[in-house]
Structure formats: C-alpha cells, structure tokens
Amino acid sequence: MDVNPGIPLFSRILSIGILSDIVLWHASPASLFYFSQTCKLARRIVTLYMKNAWNINRVLQKFFTDPLTFRSLQARTSTLISGSTALQFFDRTTYPDSDLDLYVYKEWTEEICRWLIRVGYVYTPKFDQDEDVLVAANVKISTVRLYKMRGVYNILDFFKPRMGKPDLKIQVITAERTPMQIILHFHSTCVLNVITFEKAYSLYPRATFEERYALMCASAGPAQEKALEKYADRGWTMISQVSTIEEASTRSPFSTTDRWIDDKFSWTIPLSMSGVVFPHLPALGSPPLLQDPTSMTNWVLRFDDNGKVFVEFDILRRTLLKYQYAIRQGHFYSSWVRRVDQLIRGSGEWLYDRDPADPAAAPTVYK
C-alpha cells in the first residue's frame, strides 16, 4: 500500500474510523475538546466521533424499538431521563442489567403508563399498590421502606420479558411538583445528570468525568448508603466536603455561587432532533415548544456548620403557567418575573414555596 510520507503516522491512524474510535474512547471529555482545537483534521475526527458516541437514540434502543416515538412522547410530556442511564450516556459506558428511570410530571403519568403498556411493558405493583396501573398512578405512595425521596408522589415499575436475558425494567417516578425537585435531592453529584427530549445536561461534569469524584449531598431515605457504595464500586471517590477555598471560589462548581443548568460549569449536549415531533402549545396558532422547561433550573450549594452539603432551591409556580420550576428566589427573580408578566399580561399570581422538602410550608405570594 502506498503511503504518503508527508502525512504523520498519527494522522494516518486517526483517519481510519475504527482506530480513531478506539483511541478517542479512552480520552476524557476535556481531552477530546483540547485535541479538537489542535488542527482541522482533529476537529473533524472528534466531531464525527462525538456524533456517534453521544447518540441518545442508540442508548434508548435497548428499551424501545422506536426511540423517536418515545422522544416525541418525552417532548409532549416534559419527561426526564436521569439516574444510571443518564450517567452511562455521558460516560460512554454500559452497566449490565441497568434500568431506565423516567421522572415525570404528575399530570402526565397516565399517558406515559398507557404508552409503556402499548409497547410491550407490563406493570408490576409492589407493596400495597393497586393492580390497576391507572388507579395506582393516582395514589400517593404510602411506603417509605425503599423510597423516601423528597418530592416523590409515586413510583411505578414496568417490566418487559426478553428471551434468554433478564427482563427490561423501567421505573416511572412521578413528581409531587416538578421532576427536578427529586433529581436535585439525589445522594451525590455524580448522578446529577438529566436528559430531556432535546438536550442532555451534566451538572458537575469536571468532578464526575475528569476527576472521578462525587460530592455527597444531604438526602432523605434509608437506601442512600447502598447507593453511595454502588457508585464507589463503579469508580467514583465519594467525598463529604470541599476545601474552604473551593467553596468560596466563583470558579468552582462546588462554590456557593448561583448555578444554572446550562451555565459554564455544566456540560450541555444538544441532541439530534431529526424525527422527533415537537409539542404544540394548547392555544390556537401558538408555535411549538422548542425547549424543555427543565432549561429554567437554578440552585445553589449550601454548607452547614457540621460540614453537610445541601442543594438549595425553591419551587416557583403561577396559576397560568403549565409547569412548576426549581428556581431560587433571588436577584434573578424580579427581571424574569417582569418578562413573563409581559408575555402573559400579568394574569394570576406568583407563588414561591420556600421549603421544597416540606409540602405544608406556606408559600410566598407575589402579586
């Protein structure tokens, strides 16, 4: 085979797709970015690799024969994918026999359950749940033996038999108010990853995928130690606190500065929308929704005197808004509210629930 001696050997290797995939698979996300900045060839190769490596349709094919139909359902219902599937997606890895966790708004639970049954999944009640999934979906879960998580209204299990393989499992976790309330109260930062119908977000990517450590967060539930051990076994170093310098630095994602789900500390991957049906607003003539409501998520880390870490945020709702939002009440509030008021002509009132862990807490009302 004739080889052009003017082309470096490394460049020739990377020009062969199967070899470049092997090389780039071992590179961290930051390494991929820096390598792509070195030359046009590297940028082209990394761009092609990323398109294949972070292909959400391929990930979902494990659970659905038609991932695009599911993503259209996801768009229509603002359903989120989180847990181990989201972590695997970002980390370009696979955990054997892992399930799919769907975090949904309460009003969409019945539609999602019906859709899962249509595509071959079987609802399996647990504990004292009703055998009729549509009845069970509308009853707040009464047991806390396994699931004592903030913001959870219900958890429904679905299984799909496979010949010669373990059953596929999907959990539908229904939110009391908003799915992000549940996710932001996860046990550690390595699992704070979310996939919407149009973007995937990793909230602490540098620590999770570059340095491979996770900051443990104060969280309710008896099963947290087991979950922490599981992710420690998967390669993450679990830490309970950060240095005072990192806590105070506005350059650190673990500082007490305001965070947004798509800020400079997050890793956002736009997903291919080819074949996905955008949801339409109910008003006649309204344009389709191009962005999931999760894009308006805001929080901050708090460290108490005992060294415990808390994720702090509020639940924002308004009588005329379709969804509730996990947004801190702070400096951003006034400008954002004024803008929305202009769009909906000031109808209704704003309600901020100050304590997301306490449903009985009195809301703050803004006229």
Secondary structure, DSSP 8 states (H G I E B T S, - for coil): ----TTS-HHHHHHTSHHHHHHHHHTS-HHHHHHHHTS-HHHHHHHHHHHHHHT-HHHHHTTT-S-HHHHHHHHHHHT-EEETHHHHHHHHT---TT--EEEEEEGGGHHHHHHHHHHTT-EEE--TT--SSHHHHTTS-----SS---TTEEEEEEEEEEETTEEEEEEEEEEESS-HHHHHTTSSBGGG-EEE-SSEEEESSHIIIIIS-EEEB-----TTHHHHHHHHHHTT-EEES---HHHHH-TTSTTSSS-EETTSTTSEEEE---TT----B-SSTT--B--S-GGGS-EEEEEE-TTS-EEEE--EEEETT-SS-EE--SSHHHHHHHHHHHHHHTT-S-EEEES-TT-TTS--EEE-
